[in-house]
Amino acid sequence: MSNLLDLMRKLSSDAALAAEYEKDPETVLRRAGLSDDERQAMLGKDYAAIKRLTGLADGKFATNHIIQAYDE
């Protein structure tokens, strides 16, 4: 699995990491060992580049968006 895809999965399942990413994405991306292209794609929210860099197929696309549950 690519470092980028691994990080994206962790961001969706690790609330502490997601909060850290929200405050300082560059540090989280560097610590994850991403390439310059991967970091630029994530910081720029360049979904076409993220898709290309992760090798994800259409219909199986993950993003760096975080889904949060809120109590009613």
A tleap script that builds the chain and sets N, CA, C and O, in Angstrom:
source leaprc.protein.ff14SB
mol = sequence {
  NMET SER ASN LEU LEU ASP LEU MET ARG LYS
  LEU SER SER ASP ALA ALA LEU ALA ALA GLU
  TYR GLU LYS ASP PRO GLU THR VAL LEU ARG
  ARG ALA GLY LEU SER ASP ASP GLU ARG GLN
  ALA MET LEU GLY LYS ASP TYR ALA ALA ILE
  LYS ARG LEU THR GLY LEU ALA ASP GLY LYS
  PHE ALA THR ASN HIE ILE ILE GLN ALA TYR
  ASP CGLU
}
set mol.1.N position { 0.855 -1.177 0.000 }
set mol.1.CA position { 0.000 0.000 0.000 }
set mol.1.C position { 0.900 1.238 0.000 }
set mol.1.O position { 1.938 1.265 0.662 }
set mol.2.N position { 0.490 2.252 -0.745 }
set mol.2.CA position { 1.279 3.480 -0.798 }
set mol.2.C position { 1.180 4.232 0.525 }
set mol.2.O position { 0.202 4.093 1.259 }
set mol.3.N position { 2.196 5.025 0.816 }
set mol.3.CA position { 2.160 5.852 2.021 }
set mol.3.C position { 0.972 6.804 1.999 }
set mol.3.O position { 0.352 7.055 3.033 }
set mol.4.N position { 0.654 7.333 0.819 }
set mol.4.CA position { -0.454 8.262 0.703 }
set mol.4.C position { -1.775 7.583 1.040 }
set mol.4.O position { -2.565 8.116 1.820 }
set mol.5.N position { -2.017 6.430 0.469 }
set mol.5.CA position { -3.265 5.716 0.731 }
set mol.5.C position { -3.343 5.306 2.199 }
set mol.5.O position { -4.402 5.393 2.820 }
set mol.6.N position { -2.228 4.863 2.741 }
set mol.6.CA position { -2.181 4.495 4.155 }
set mol.6.C position { -2.523 5.700 5.035 }
set mol.6.O position { -3.306 5.572 5.976 }
set mol.7.N position { -1.954 6.844 4.744 }
set mol.7.CA position { -2.246 8.055 5.519 }
set mol.7.C position { -3.716 8.429 5.391 }
set mol.7.O position { -4.348 8.775 6.389 }
set mol.8.N position { -4.266 8.369 4.198 }
set mol.8.CA position { -5.666 8.728 4.001 }
set mol.8.C position { -6.579 7.827 4.823 }
set mol.8.O position { -7.562 8.295 5.397 }
set mol.9.N position { -6.265 6.563 4.881 }
set mol.9.CA position { -7.066 5.628 5.692 }
set mol.9.C position { -6.922 5.941 7.178 }
set mol.9.O position { -7.900 5.888 7.923 }
set mol.10.N position { -5.715 6.266 7.607 }
set mol.10.CA position { -5.511 6.618 9.016 }
set mol.10.C position { -6.248 7.904 9.377 }
set mol.10.O position { -6.807 8.016 10.468 }
set mol.11.N position { -6.249 8.876 8.462 }
set mol.11.CA position { -6.954 10.134 8.725 }
set mol.11.C position { -8.451 9.911 8.920 }
set mol.11.O position { -9.103 10.660 9.648 }
set mol.12.N position { -8.988 8.898 8.282 }
set mol.12.CA position { -10.419 8.643 8.402 }
set mol.12.C position { -10.770 7.821 9.632 }
set mol.12.O position { -11.943 7.713 9.989 }
set mol.13.N position { -9.763 7.238 10.289 }
set mol.13.CA position { -10.057 6.371 11.430 }
set mol.13.C position { -9.403 6.811 12.739 }
set mol.13.O position { -9.722 6.267 13.796 }
set mol.14.N position { -8.508 7.772 12.688 }
set mol.14.CA position { -7.762 8.211 13.876 }
set mol.14.C position { -8.086 9.686 14.143 }
set mol.14.O position { -7.559 10.581 13.481 }
set mol.15.N position { -8.954 9.917 15.117 }
set mol.15.CA position { -9.422 11.278 15.406 }
set mol.15.C position { -8.276 12.196 15.814 }
set mol.15.O position { -8.258 13.363 15.424 }
set mol.16.N position { -7.323 11.693 16.588 }
set mol.16.CA position { -6.205 12.530 17.026 }
set mol.16.C position { -5.342 12.941 15.832 }
set mol.16.O position { -4.915 14.092 15.737 }
set mol.17.N position { -5.090 12.012 14.938 }
set mol.17.CA position { -4.305 12.320 13.739 }
set mol.17.C position { -5.062 13.308 12.859 }
set mol.17.O position { -4.465 14.238 12.316 }
set mol.18.N position { -6.360 13.117 12.715 }
set mol.18.CA position { -7.176 14.025 11.909 }
set mol.18.C position { -7.144 15.440 12.480 }
set mol.18.O position { -7.072 16.410 11.726 }
set mol.19.N position { -7.197 15.563 13.801 }
set mol.19.CA position { -7.141 16.884 14.439 }
set mol.19.C position { -5.779 17.521 14.220 }
set mol.19.O position { -5.686 18.720 13.957 }
set mol.20.N position { -4.728 16.726 14.328 }
set mol.20.CA position { -3.376 17.235 14.081 }
set mol.20.C position { -3.234 17.677 12.626 }
set mol.20.O position { -2.633 18.715 12.347 }
set mol.21.N position { -3.783 16.898 11.706 }
set mol.21.CA position { -3.725 17.243 10.279 }
set mol.21.C position { -4.457 18.554 10.014 }
set mol.21.O position { -4.004 19.378 9.220 }
set mol.22.N position { -5.575 18.737 10.676 }
set mol.22.CA position { -6.342 19.973 10.491 }
set mol.22.C position { -5.535 21.194 10.934 }
set mol.22.O position { -5.619 22.255 10.315 }
set mol.23.N position { -4.761 21.044 11.997 }
set mol.23.CA position { -3.964 22.156 12.530 }
set mol.23.C position { -2.654 22.358 11.781 }
set mol.23.O position { -2.228 23.494 11.571 }
set mol.24.N position { -2.007 21.257 11.374 }
set mol.24.CA position { -0.678 21.348 10.752 }
set mol.24.C position { -0.501 20.232 9.724 }
set mol.24.O position { 0.235 19.273 9.959 }
set mol.25.N position { -1.179 20.366 8.586 }
set mol.25.CA position { -1.122 19.276 7.600 }
set mol.25.C position { 0.284 18.999 7.072 }
set mol.25.O position { 0.631 17.841 6.842 }
set mol.26.N position { 1.081 20.013 6.878 }
set mol.26.CA position { 2.422 19.821 6.316 }
set mol.26.C position { 3.259 18.884 7.190 }
set mol.26.O position { 3.943 18.002 6.671 }
set mol.27.N position { 3.208 19.066 8.491 }
set mol.27.CA position { 3.977 18.209 9.401 }
set mol.27.C position { 3.500 16.767 9.326 }
set mol.27.O position { 4.315 15.846 9.282 }
set mol.28.N position { 2.195 16.564 9.312 }
set mol.28.CA position { 1.646 15.213 9.238 }
set mol.28.C position { 2.043 14.557 7.913 }
set mol.28.O position { 2.402 13.380 7.887 }
set mol.29.N position { 1.980 15.305 6.827 }
set mol.29.CA position { 2.337 14.755 5.519 }
set mol.29.C position { 3.815 14.394 5.453 }
set mol.29.O position { 4.169 13.350 4.905 }
set mol.30.N position { 4.673 15.228 5.995 }
set mol.30.CA position { 6.117 14.932 5.991 }
set mol.30.C position { 6.420 13.707 6.851 }
set mol.30.O position { 7.202 12.839 6.464 }
set mol.31.N position { 5.787 13.651 8.026 }
set mol.31.CA position { 6.029 12.526 8.936 }
set mol.31.C position { 5.568 11.208 8.303 }
set mol.31.O position { 6.126 10.150 8.597 }
set mol.32.N position { 4.566 11.270 7.447 }
set mol.32.CA position { 4.047 10.066 6.790 }
set mol.32.C position { 4.974 9.586 5.675 }
set mol.32.O position { 4.776 8.505 5.121 }
set mol.33.N position { 5.980 10.386 5.348 }
set mol.33.CA position { 6.946 9.982 4.337 }
set mol.33.C position { 6.446 10.135 2.915 }
set mol.33.O position { 6.862 9.391 2.026 }
set mol.34.N position { 5.556 11.092 2.689 }
set mol.34.CA position { 5.019 11.300 1.350 }
set mol.34.C position { 6.016 12.020 0.456 }
set mol.34.O position { 6.864 12.779 0.927 }
set mol.35.N position { 5.897 11.770 -0.831 }
set mol.35.CA position { 6.734 12.457 -1.812 }
set mol.35.C position { 6.255 13.907 -1.946 }
set mol.35.O position { 5.184 14.263 -1.455 }
set mol.36.N position { 7.052 14.727 -2.609 }
set mol.36.CA position { 6.643 16.118 -2.858 }
set mol.36.C position { 5.326 16.173 -3.625 }
set mol.36.O position { 4.448 16.975 -3.303 }
set mol.37.N position { 5.188 15.317 -4.642 }
set mol.37.CA position { 3.952 15.287 -5.431 }
set mol.37.C position { 2.754 14.908 -4.575 }
set mol.37.O position { 1.683 15.500 -4.706 }
set mol.38.N position { 2.928 13.934 -3.710 }
set mol.38.CA position { 1.832 13.508 -2.833 }
set mol.38.C position { 1.448 14.612 -1.856 }
set mol.38.O position { 0.265 14.863 -1.627 }
set mol.39.N position { 2.447 15.267 -1.284 }
set mol.39.CA position { 2.151 16.369 -0.343 }
set mol.39.C position { 1.426 17.498 -1.058 }
set mol.39.O position { 0.446 18.034 -0.540 }
set mol.40.N position { 1.895 17.862 -2.239 }
set mol.40.CA position { 1.253 18.949 -2.987 }
set mol.40.C position { -0.182 18.596 -3.350 }
set mol.40.O position { -1.068 19.448 -3.284 }
set mol.41.N position { -0.415 17.349 -3.731 }
set mol.41.CA position { -1.774 16.914 -4.083 }
set mol.41.C position { -2.705 17.015 -2.879 }
set mol.41.O position { -3.836 17.487 -2.999 }
set mol.42.N position { -2.231 16.576 -1.735 }
set mol.42.CA position { -3.066 16.632 -0.523 }
set mol.42.C position { -3.304 18.073 -0.095 }
set mol.42.O position { -4.439 18.449 0.201 }
set mol.43.N position { -2.265 18.876 -0.058 }
set mol.43.CA position { -2.420 20.269 0.375 }
set mol.43.C position { -3.307 21.063 -0.582 }
set mol.43.O position { -4.049 21.949 -0.160 }
set mol.44.N position { -3.224 20.739 -1.869 }
set mol.44.CA position { -4.015 21.439 -2.872 }
set mol.44.C position { -5.376 20.813 -3.114 }
set mol.44.O position { -6.153 21.301 -3.934 }
set mol.45.N position { -5.668 19.723 -2.393 }
set mol.45.CA position { -6.923 18.987 -2.588 }
set mol.45.C position { -7.146 18.666 -4.061 }
set mol.45.O position { -8.245 18.815 -4.595 }
set mol.46.N position { -6.074 18.226 -4.693 }
set mol.46.CA position { -6.075 17.884 -6.115 }
set mol.46.C position { -6.498 16.423 -6.251 }
set mol.46.O position { -5.664 15.517 -6.256 }
set mol.47.N position { -7.816 16.211 -6.363 }
set mol.47.CA position { -8.358 14.860 -6.344 }
set mol.47.C position { -7.892 14.017 -7.531 }
set mol.47.O position { -7.698 12.810 -7.388 }
set mol.48.N position { -7.712 14.629 -8.687 }
set mol.48.CA position { -7.220 13.880 -9.844 }
set mol.48.C position { -5.802 13.359 -9.574 }
set mol.48.O position { -5.490 12.213 -9.896 }
set mol.49.N position { -4.959 14.190 -8.993 }
set mol.49.CA position { -3.591 13.770 -8.674 }
set mol.49.C position { -3.591 12.722 -7.562 }
set mol.49.O position { -2.832 11.754 -7.620 }
set mol.50.N position { -4.436 12.910 -6.555 }
set mol.50.CA position { -4.515 11.930 -5.462 }
set mol.50.C position { -4.936 10.576 -6.021 }
set mol.50.O position { -4.370 9.545 -5.659 }
set mol.51.N position { -5.922 10.582 -6.894 }
set mol.51.CA position { -6.393 9.341 -7.509 }
set mol.51.C position { -5.264 8.676 -8.290 }
set mol.51.O position { -5.055 7.468 -8.179 }
set mol.52.N position { -4.547 9.453 -9.068 }
set mol.52.CA position { -3.438 8.920 -9.863 }
set mol.52.C position { -2.330 8.378 -8.961 }
set mol.52.O position { -1.788 7.303 -9.220 }
set mol.53.N position { -1.994 9.110 -7.912 }
set mol.53.CA position { -0.888 8.733 -7.037 }
set mol.53.C position { -1.200 7.512 -6.173 }
set mol.53.O position { -0.294 6.762 -5.811 }
set mol.54.N position { -2.463 7.312 -5.846 }
set mol.54.CA position { -2.846 6.160 -5.022 }
set mol.54.C position { -3.192 4.941 -5.862 }
set mol.54.O position { -3.179 3.815 -5.365 }
set mol.55.N position { -3.503 5.166 -7.138 }
set mol.55.CA position { -3.892 4.062 -7.997 }
set mol.55.C position { -5.310 3.588 -7.753 }
set mol.55.O position { -5.681 2.494 -8.179 }
set mol.56.N position { -6.104 4.395 -7.077 }
set mol.56.CA position { -7.488 4.005 -6.796 }
set mol.56.C position { -8.321 4.054 -8.068 }
set mol.56.O position { -8.182 4.971 -8.878 }
set mol.57.N position { -9.175 3.076 -8.236 }
set mol.57.CA position { -10.044 3.006 -9.412 }
set mol.57.C position { -11.281 3.866 -9.205 }
set mol.57.O position { -11.645 4.187 -8.073 }
set mol.58.N position { -11.914 4.229 -10.291 }
set mol.58.CA position { -13.181 4.961 -10.207 }
set mol.58.C position { -14.145 4.194 -9.325 }
set mol.58.O position { -14.212 2.966 -9.380 }
set mol.59.N position { -14.893 4.927 -8.512 }
set mol.59.CA position { -15.862 4.306 -7.621 }
set mol.59.C position { -15.260 3.835 -6.309 }
set mol.59.O position { -15.987 3.429 -5.403 }
set mol.60.N position { -13.950 3.884 -6.201 }
set mol.60.CA position { -13.276 3.480 -4.965 }
set mol.60.C position { -12.363 4.601 -4.496 }
set mol.60.O position { -11.281 4.357 -3.964 }
set mol.61.N position { -12.809 5.819 -4.700 }
set mol.61.CA position { -11.976 6.984 -4.435 }
set mol.61.C position { -12.123 7.449 -2.999 }
set mol.61.O position { -13.238 7.645 -2.517 }
set mol.62.N position { -11.016 7.624 -2.321 }
set mol.62.CA position { -10.999 8.154 -0.962 }
set mol.62.C position { -10.431 9.559 -1.012 }
set mol.62.O position { -9.604 9.863 -1.872 }
set mol.63.N position { -10.858 10.408 -0.111 }
set mol.63.CA position { -10.352 11.773 -0.077 }
set mol.63.C position { -9.791 12.067 1.301 }
set mol.63.O position { -9.801 11.215 2.190 }
set mol.64.N position { -9.309 13.272 1.461 }
set mol.64.CA position { -8.827 13.663 2.773 }
set mol.64.C position { -9.916 14.367 3.575 }
set mol.64.O position { -9.625 15.042 4.563 }
set mol.65.N position { -11.158 14.213 3.157 }
set mol.65.CA position { -12.266 14.759 3.922 }
set mol.65.C position { -12.556 13.852 5.100 }
set mol.65.O position { -12.437 12.631 4.997 }
set mol.66.N position { -12.926 14.431 6.187 }
set mol.66.CA position { -13.191 13.697 7.403 }
set mol.66.C position { -14.688 13.736 7.678 }
set mol.66.O position { -15.301 14.803 7.656 }
set mol.67.N position { -15.266 12.584 7.932 }
set mol.67.CA position { -16.684 12.518 8.275 }
set mol.67.C position { -16.778 12.482 9.787 }
set mol.67.O position { -16.165 11.641 10.445 }
set mol.68.N position { -17.549 13.400 10.322 }
set mol.68.CA position { -17.709 13.478 11.767 }
set mol.68.C position { -19.164 13.234 12.128 }
set mol.68.O position { -20.066 13.678 11.416 }
set mol.69.N position { -19.396 12.540 13.216 }
set mol.69.CA position { -20.748 12.304 13.697 }
set mol.69.C position { -21.074 13.347 14.759 }
set mol.69.O position { -20.243 13.674 15.607 }
set mol.70.N position { -22.272 13.853 14.697 }
set mol.70.CA position { -22.721 14.846 15.670 }
set mol.70.C position { -23.960 14.335 16.372 }
set mol.70.O position { -24.847 13.761 15.740 }
set mol.71.N position { -24.024 14.539 17.664 }
set mol.71.CA position { -25.225 14.183 18.411 }
set mol.71.C position { -26.338 15.145 18.060 }
set mol.71.O position { -26.105 16.325 17.798 }
set mol.72.N position { -27.539 14.626 18.060 }
set mol.72.CA position { -28.694 15.487 17.763 }
set mol.72.C position { -29.114 16.271 18.978 }
set mol.72.O position { -30.068 17.047 18.913 }
savepdb mol mol.pdb
quit
